[in-house]
Amino acid sequence: MPRESREVIMKKVLLDLSAVLWLAISLPAAEDAALINPTDPQPTCSMCPGNGIRA
C-alpha cells in the first residue's frame, strides 16, 4: 500500500477542519433562530408587558 503524500494528507486535514468549524458556527445560530417564532404576536414596544385587553 503506497503512502499518501504530504499534500494529500494536508488537503484532508484542511477539509476536516473546515467542516468542524462550519458546524461549530452554524449549530448555535440555528438554535437561536429556532427560539423565535415569527407567527407569535410580539409586543410593539420594549416597555409593553405584552398583556392583551380582554373583552
C-alpha positions as CSV (number, residue, x, y, z in Angstrom):
1,M,0.0,0.0,0.0
2,P,1.6,3.3,-1.1
3,R,2.0,6.1,1.5
4,E,0.0,9.2,0.9
5,S,1.9,12.3,0.0
6,R,2.0,15.2,2.5
7,E,0.0,17.3,0.1
8,V,-2.9,14.8,0.1
9,I,-2.8,14.5,3.9
10,M,-2.8,18.3,4.3
11,K,-5.8,18.6,2.0
12,K,-7.7,16.1,4.0
13,V,-6.8,17.8,7.3
14,L,-7.9,21.2,6.0
15,L,-11.2,19.9,4.7
16,D,-11.9,18.2,8.0
17,L,-11.1,21.3,10.0
18,S,-13.3,23.5,7.7
19,A,-16.2,21.1,8.2
20,V,-15.8,21.2,12.0
21,L,-15.5,25.0,12.0
22,W,-18.6,25.2,9.9
23,L,-20.6,23.0,12.3
24,A,-19.3,24.9,15.3
25,I,-20.6,28.2,13.9
26,S,-23.8,27.1,12.3
27,L,-25.3,24.9,15.0
28,P,-25.6,27.6,17.7
29,A,-27.0,30.1,15.1
30,A,-29.7,27.5,14.1
31,E,-30.7,27.0,17.7
32,D,-31.1,30.8,18.2
33,A,-33.2,31.1,15.1
34,A,-35.5,28.2,16.3
35,L,-36.3,30.1,19.5
36,I,-38.1,32.9,17.8
37,N,-41.4,32.0,16.1
38,P,-42.3,34.8,13.7
39,T,-46.0,33.9,13.8
40,D,-46.3,34.6,17.6
41,P,-47.6,38.0,18.4
42,Q,-44.8,40.2,19.8
43,P,-45.1,43.4,21.9
44,T,-44.9,46.5,19.9
45,C,-42.6,48.2,22.3
46,S,-40.0,47.2,24.9
47,M,-42.0,48.8,27.7
48,C,-45.2,46.9,27.0
49,P,-45.9,44.0,29.3
50,G,-47.5,42.1,26.4
51,N,-50.8,41.6,28.1
52,G,-53.8,41.8,25.8
53,I,-57.1,43.6,26.6
54,R,-59.9,41.0,27.2
55,A,-63.4,42.0,26.4
